[in-house]
Amino acid sequence: MGVRIKRVYEEPSAEDGKRILIDRLWPRGLTKEKAKIDLWLKEVAPSGELRQWFGHDPAKWAEFQERYTAELNANGEVDQLRSEIMAGPTTLVYGAKDELHNDAVVLKNYLEK
C-alpha cells in the first residue's frame, strides 16, 4: 500500500493521485481550488484534546504517537481511508509546518503496518 504524505501548501502534482486532507481544521489561507483536495477525512485526525495537548512539541512526540495510534485503533473512519488507498495512488495531505512530527507521519506508519 503506497501512501505518500505532503504538506497542503506544497504545489499539487500528478504523482499525488487522490489527495486526502487528514487535518481536523481547514488549512489557513488556502482556497479549496488551490488545495486541490479530493476528500477531507477530518474524523481520522487526532482528537481536539490530543491535538491541543501535543501542540507540535517534539518533546511530546513519542507519547503523541502512542495516544494517536490508540485513537486510530478505535476509529471506524480508518476503514474508509484504507478503501480509498486501495483504489489507487494516494497522498495524505496535512498543514503542519514540522514535516517530521505531525499526525500524517503517524497515520502513514499506521496504515503501512
TORKOL-4160 file (C-alpha; in steps of 0.2 Angstrom, whole numbers, padded with zeros to 4 digits, m for minus):
113
<pt num="1" X="0000" Y="0000" Z="0000"/>
<pt num="2" X="0009" Y="0015" Z="m0006"/>
<pt num="3" X="0004" Y="0030" Z="0003"/>
<pt num="4" X="0013" Y="0047" Z="0002"/>
<pt num="5" X="0012" Y="0062" Z="0013"/>
<pt num="6" X="0014" Y="0080" Z="0008"/>
<pt num="7" X="0011" Y="0097" Z="0016"/>
<pt num="8" X="m0005" Y="0105" Z="0009"/>
<pt num="9" X="0005" Y="0121" Z="0005"/>
<pt num="10" X="0016" Y="0112" Z="m0007"/>
<pt num="11" X="0011" Y="0113" Z="m0026"/>
<pt num="12" X="m0001" Y="0098" Z="m0031"/>
<pt num="13" X="0007" Y="0086" Z="m0044"/>
<pt num="14" X="0000" Y="0072" Z="m0055"/>
<pt num="15" X="0010" Y="0059" Z="m0044"/>
<pt num="16" X="m0001" Y="0064" Z="m0029"/>
<pt num="17" X="m0015" Y="0053" Z="m0035"/>
<pt num="18" X="m0030" Y="0056" Z="m0024"/>
<pt num="19" X="m0027" Y="0070" Z="m0011"/>
<pt num="20" X="m0035" Y="0067" Z="0005"/>
<pt num="21" X="m0034" Y="0080" Z="0019"/>
<pt num="22" X="m0032" Y="0072" Z="0036"/>
<pt num="23" X="m0032" Y="0088" Z="0047"/>
<pt num="24" X="m0047" Y="0092" Z="0058"/>
<pt num="25" X="m0046" Y="0110" Z="0053"/>
<pt num="26" X="m0045" Y="0118" Z="0036"/>
<pt num="27" X="m0028" Y="0125" Z="0032"/>
<pt num="28" X="m0026" Y="0143" Z="0034"/>
<pt num="29" X="m0026" Y="0154" Z="0019"/>
<pt num="30" X="m0030" Y="0141" Z="0006"/>
<pt num="31" X="m0045" Y="0140" Z="m0005"/>
<pt num="32" X="m0052" Y="0124" Z="m0010"/>
<pt num="33" X="m0047" Y="0127" Z="m0028"/>
<pt num="34" X="m0029" Y="0130" Z="m0023"/>
<pt num="35" X="m0028" Y="0115" Z="m0011"/>
<pt num="36" X="m0034" Y="0103" Z="m0024"/>
<pt num="37" X="m0042" Y="0091" Z="m0011"/>
<pt num="38" X="m0051" Y="0076" Z="m0017"/>
<pt num="39" X="m0058" Y="0071" Z="0000"/>
<pt num="40" X="m0057" Y="0078" Z="0018"/>
<pt num="41" X="m0057" Y="0065" Z="0031"/>
<pt num="42" X="m0056" Y="0076" Z="0047"/>
<pt num="43" X="m0063" Y="0061" Z="0058"/>
<pt num="44" X="m0046" Y="0052" Z="0056"/>
<pt num="45" X="m0037" Y="0067" Z="0063"/>
<pt num="46" X="m0031" Y="0067" Z="0081"/>
<pt num="47" X="m0045" Y="0072" Z="0093"/>
<pt num="48" X="m0045" Y="0091" Z="0098"/>
<pt num="49" X="m0039" Y="0087" Z="0115"/>
<pt num="50" X="m0024" Y="0077" Z="0109"/>
<pt num="51" X="m0020" Y="0090" Z="0096"/>
<pt num="52" X="m0020" Y="0104" Z="0109"/>
<pt num="53" X="m0010" Y="0094" Z="0121"/>
<pt num="54" X="0003" Y="0089" Z="0108"/>
<pt num="55" X="0005" Y="0107" Z="0101"/>
<pt num="56" X="0018" Y="0101" Z="0089"/>
<pt num="57" X="0031" Y="0099" Z="0103"/>
<pt num="58" X="0044" Y="0087" Z="0098"/>
<pt num="59" X="0047" Y="0083" Z="0116"/>
<pt num="60" X="0030" Y="0075" Z="0117"/>
<pt num="61" X="0032" Y="0066" Z="0100"/>
<pt num="62" X="0034" Y="0048" Z="0107"/>
<pt num="63" X="0018" Y="0049" Z="0118"/>
<pt num="64" X="0009" Y="0058" Z="0104"/>
<pt num="65" X="0012" Y="0043" Z="0093"/>
<pt num="66" X="0006" Y="0031" Z="0106"/>
<pt num="67" X="m0010" Y="0041" Z="0110"/>
<pt num="68" X="m0014" Y="0044" Z="0092"/>
<pt num="69" X="m0012" Y="0026" Z="0087"/>
<pt num="70" X="m0024" Y="0021" Z="0101"/>
<pt num="71" X="m0037" Y="0034" Z="0094"/>
<pt num="72" X="m0034" Y="0026" Z="0077"/>
<pt num="73" X="m0037" Y="0008" Z="0084"/>
<pt num="74" X="m0054" Y="0014" Z="0089"/>
<pt num="75" X="m0058" Y="0024" Z="0074"/>
<pt num="76" X="m0070" Y="0017" Z="0061"/>
<pt num="77" X="m0066" Y="0030" Z="0048"/>
<pt num="78" X="m0049" Y="0022" Z="0046"/>
<pt num="79" X="m0058" Y="0008" Z="0036"/>
<pt num="80" X="m0064" Y="0021" Z="0023"/>
<pt num="81" X="m0046" Y="0028" Z="0022"/>
<pt num="82" X="m0039" Y="0011" Z="0018"/>
<pt num="83" X="m0053" Y="0008" Z="0005"/>
<pt num="84" X="m0048" Y="0025" Z="m0003"/>
<pt num="85" X="m0029" Y="0020" Z="m0003"/>
<pt num="86" X="m0033" Y="0003" Z="m0011"/>
<pt num="87" X="m0041" Y="0011" Z="m0025"/>
<pt num="88" X="m0025" Y="0019" Z="m0032"/>
<pt num="89" X="m0011" Y="0031" Z="m0028"/>
<pt num="90" X="m0015" Y="0042" Z="m0013"/>
<pt num="91" X="m0007" Y="0057" Z="m0004"/>
<pt num="92" X="m0011" Y="0061" Z="0014"/>
<pt num="93" X="m0011" Y="0080" Z="0014"/>
<pt num="94" X="m0008" Y="0090" Z="0031"/>
<pt num="95" X="m0005" Y="0108" Z="0036"/>
<pt num="96" X="0008" Y="0106" Z="0050"/>
<pt num="97" X="0025" Y="0115" Z="0047"/>
<pt num="98" X="0035" Y="0102" Z="0055"/>
<pt num="99" X="0037" Y="0088" Z="0042"/>
<pt num="100" X="0044" Y="0075" Z="0055"/>
<pt num="101" X="0032" Y="0077" Z="0069"/>
<pt num="102" X="0014" Y="0078" Z="0064"/>
<pt num="103" X="m0001" Y="0067" Z="0063"/>
<pt num="104" X="0002" Y="0062" Z="0044"/>
<pt num="105" X="0018" Y="0053" Z="0049"/>
<pt num="106" X="0009" Y="0043" Z="0062"/>
<pt num="107" X="m0006" Y="0039" Z="0051"/>
<pt num="108" X="0006" Y="0034" Z="0036"/>
<pt num="109" X="0015" Y="0022" Z="0048"/>
<pt num="110" X="m0001" Y="0015" Z="0055"/>
<pt num="111" X="m0008" Y="0012" Z="0038"/>
<pt num="112" X="0008" Y="0003" Z="0032"/>
<pt num="113" X="0008" Y="m0009" Z="0046"/>
